[in-house]
């Protein structure tokens, strides 16, 4: 499938009510309905219904319950894919799971691979084993969650017969203000090394553990040049990615041809 010439993406940078799914879904629904104009994809932060919590026993729910159904409803009403991560349970395990919900209700997911041990996330949630690539209007998009940003091997773009594995790399996050300089540095680095657009959507505010978040949600082009940065306050920005610019650059600067070959075991 050929790429559409453009992809319109809404980045939703917001504060979150601590461990209050009802309040967060109501707040986010109001914000989403305030988006002006049609977009193809709406990206929400990590654990958008609750904040970044280790209380999975209390907060988790299975697929196709309240959170998933809410995302299906918003996707159908807006005509856009809605994505973000939540605390979900399956097979007796808990996952920090990113849902990719299409307007027709078809859903794919990605379970966070790199669990943030400094918050004991690895003791609460099961590690993801697979990295799916989602397709939207002919574009391929690679999902990542927060701490994944520190591990470039996991986001490595693959190439086959000159065709990239993905065109857009995106991160949903609860990245603390104390380490925001790392976020600011690695987002453009991932764009450069993978010859792809790189997007990060982070939250703002202070959570129930008194951890502060200052946003810096941003998007970078395939050269690591900034397209947008949402600063440190609640904000929604719609950006437009252009296929022609991406393909021209990849053709003129095919650095992927000299990449080292390896497999993830």
N, C-alpha and C positions, 0 to 999 in steps of 0.2 A: 504494500500500500504506500503510495506516495505521500509525503508529508504535506499537510496544508501549509500555505505560505507563512502563516502566523499562528502563534499559540498565545492566548490571553490567560494570564494566571493572576489570581488574587492572593496576596499574602496577608494573613490576618494576625497582627501582633496585638496581644491583649493581656490584661491581668486576668487572673482566675480566682474563683471562689474556692477556698480550701475544702477539698473532699465533699463538695456539694454539687452533685451531678445535675439536680433539677435547676439550680440557679445558673450553672454554667451553660447548659443547653438553652435555657431561655435567653440569657444574655447574648450568646453567640448567634442564635436565630435572629434576634433583632439586628445585630451587626451585619449579618449576611444579607438580610433583606434591605439594608441600607446601601448595598453596593450598587453603584450606578453603571448601567450598561451590561451587556452580556459578556461572560467570561467562560472559558473552557474548563478551568480547574480552580478550586478553592482549597488552599492549604492552611490547616490549623496547627497549633503547636503540639508538642509531646504531651500525652496524658491530658488533653484539653478538657475532659469532663470532671477531673478531680484535682489537678495539680500533680506534681511528681511525688507520689506517695508509695510507701512500702506496705501499706495496710491493705494488701490484696485480698486477704480473707474477708474483709468487711466490704470492699468496694468492687470486687470483680463481678462480672456478669458474663453469661455465655453469648455466643453469636446469636444474632437475630432477636435480641431483646431490646431494651430501651435505647441504648446508644446507637446500635446498628440500625434500628428502625428509624431513629431520628435522622441519621445520615442519609438513609434511603429517601426519606421524605424531602429533605432539603435538596438532594441531588435531583429528584424528580421535579420539584417546584422551580429550581433555578436553571435546569438544563445543563448543569455543570457537574463534573466529577468532584466529589467532596472527599478530602483525605486528611488524616491526622491519627495520632495513636491514642489508645485507651487501655485500661486494665481489663483484660478478658481471660476467661478460663475455658480450657478444653482438655478432656482426657485426664482430669484430676490435677492439671498443672496450670500455673498462672503465666500469662504472657504480657509483655509490653508490646502490643500489637497495633501496627499501622493498618488501617482499613482504607481500601481504594474502592469507593462506591460510585458506580456509574448511574446516570439518570434512569436507566431501565431497571435498576436494582442489582444488576450483576456486580458481585463483590470479589475482589482479590485481597490478599493480605501479605504483610511482611512482619515477621517477629524479630524484634531487636536482637542483633547478634552479640554486640559488645555491651555487657551489662556493667554498670558503674559500681565497681566494688567498693569505692570509697564511701558509698551510701548503702552498702550491703545489698545492692540490687541483685547481685548474682546469687544471693541466698534466698531471695523471694521469688524471682521469675526464672523461667526456663529459657535457655539460650536458643535463638533462632538458628536453623540449620541451612535454610535456603534463601537465596537472593533472587526474587522475581524481577522481571522487567515488565512494566506496565506500558500499554500502548494507548495513545489518545490522538486521534486525527492524523494517524501516520507517524507521529512522534513516539520515540521510545524513551521512557523515563525510569530512572533507577532510584528506589526509595532507600533512605537511611534514617536512623534515629539518633540524635544527640551525640553520645560518646563514640558512636561509629566514626565520627569525623576525624578522630585521632589515628585511624587505622587505614592507610591508603590502599593496602592490598585488597581489602574487602570492597572498595569502590572502584577498583581498577577496570577501566573500559576495555572490553574485548573487541577485536576486529576480525572479520572474516570476509575474504575477497574484497577488501577495501571498504567494507560497510561496518560502521560502528555498532557496538552492542547497544549503546544508548546515546541520546542527544541531550538529555537534561538529567542532572544529578540533584536530588533535593533532600534536605534534612529538616525534620521537625524536631524541636528541641525545648528543653528546660535547662538552658545553659547559664550558670550563675554569673553575676556581674564580676565576681572576684577573679574569674578566668576569661573574661570577654576578649582580652587581647589575643588569646589562642584561637578563638572563634573567628575573629577578624582576620587573622593570618591564614588559617587553613581553608576557609571557604574559597578564596581566589586561587589558592594553590591547587585545590582539587579541580577547578575549572581548567587551569593551565595544563596539568599533567594528563587530563583525560580528554582534552580537546572537546569540551562540552560546556553548556551552560551549567552554572552551579547556583543553587538557591538554598537559603537557610531561613526558617521561620522559628523565631524564639519568642518567649513570653516576656512580660514585664511584671513588676510588682514584688511583693514579699509573701512567701508561702507560710504555711503553718509551722514550719521548722525555722522560721526567721531567716531564711535564705533569700537574698535579694537577686532579682533578675532585671536586666536593663536592656533587653531587646537586641538591637543591632541586627534585626532581620534584614537580609540583603540578597541581592542577585548580582552575579558576575557573568560576563560573556566568556567565550572560549579562549580569550587572551588574558583572562583575569582582570579585565577592566570593569569597573563598577557600573552597573545599570541603575541600581537604586539601593538606598539604605533608609530604613524606617526610623532611625534614631532611637530614642530611649523612652518614648511615650506610646500609648495605645494608638494604633493607626492601621488603616487598611490601604494597600496600594495595589493597583492593577498594572501589571507590566506586560509588554508584548514582546515575545521572542520571535525572531525572524529566521526562517529556514535557509534562505538564500545566503545570508551573511555567514552562517555556520558552514554551509557546504563549500563556499568559495574559500574560506580560510583553511578548511581541512584539505582541500585540493592543493592549495598553494604551499601549505606547511605541513606535510604528512609525517610528523614526528613519530606517529604510531608505528611506522615501518621499522624503526630502530629500537622498539621497546623490547625488553627482556621477556622471554617466554617462561611461564610457570603455571602450575596448577595448584588450587587450594584443596587440600586433602580433608 
